[in-house]
Amino acid sequence: MIPRTARPTRSPTIDDSSTVDSMRICDDRFGRTLDLTRAQVLHSNLGGAGPDGGPETLVYGNVFQNTDLIITAASPYTPNLLNANGGVLHNGIKGGFGVINMACDGSVDLVFSFVDAVSQEPTTPPPFLFTWFDSDHGMAHESRESIRVTGFSSYHITDMSSLDVVEAGDGLGEIALAEGRGSATFSSTMRGGKVDNPVSPLSLTRLQADRTVALLFSGQPSFTVTLGETGYANPQGRNFYFSGASAMVCPDDARCTSYTCPAGFTTRMDAEFRVCAGMPCVEVDRDNCCYADA
């Protein structure tokens, strides 16, 4: 009898809400969300560009419990050098987003690695979401912003997405995705402005969502990303924004923004970042989501 060739296990797709629910990748109670709202920038010297000295890395501490994220440049890295108050000073965290600054008309290869916060040994987190936002370009018709990602198992964009998706090799094939080797480039096709800049990973307008891509990583201690900015009419810098879980995949009804504070209480300023004890938020979430009026 001739043995049948084994078919690879189909990769879970985050286009399917039931799969997202079963994996619990949106529920922070299970420690499966990469959360930058509780993270800290421990070191900032990406590619040796500063402002810190020492190792040429950008390090986010506590992205998962007892887990740090280390970003390393695998090719020359050039931030915006035109603005003394910009450039590498933007690298870090802003409003729940991770930020990496780049000078235009260039690219950089980056390695995102997870390590134990104490031993600094490589570690593999549980399946998690990682999201890139605000992919648009400048006024010049030829300008483009691109994000090439390798190592994912699934990705999600909106039905009306303005991103152009180009597969890298067999990077979107069934086998590659099942093995966590997904690879594709997501490029801007539209000009952008302040109106499409997101203010929270967990609250996106339709326009903002159309310029965002969410990816699922499973069983990977690291993944690679190439950021590119080309064809801009004038020298300038651009910021790339990222987070873990986002409104692209995760419902926002488990956040304090969906909770109505009772009389005598006011919603906390950081409500969009606060996770309720259950889905949806209920009475026991009052003190987490609200504060008593003076």
Secondary structure, DSSP 8 states (H G I E B T S, - for coil): -------------TT-HHHHHHHTTT-GGGT-S--SSS-EEEEE-GGG-SSS-SSSEEEEEEEETTEEEEEEESS------S-TTSGGGG-EEETTEEEEEEESSEEEEEEEEEEETTT--B---SSEEEEEE---B-SSTT-EEEEEEEEESEEE--TT---EEEE-TTTTSHHHHHTT-EEEEEE--SB--GGG--SBTTB--HHHHTT-EEEEE-S-SEEEEEEEEE--SS--EEEEEEESS-TTTS-STTBGGG----TTEEE-TTGGG-B-SSSS--GGGHHHHEEE--
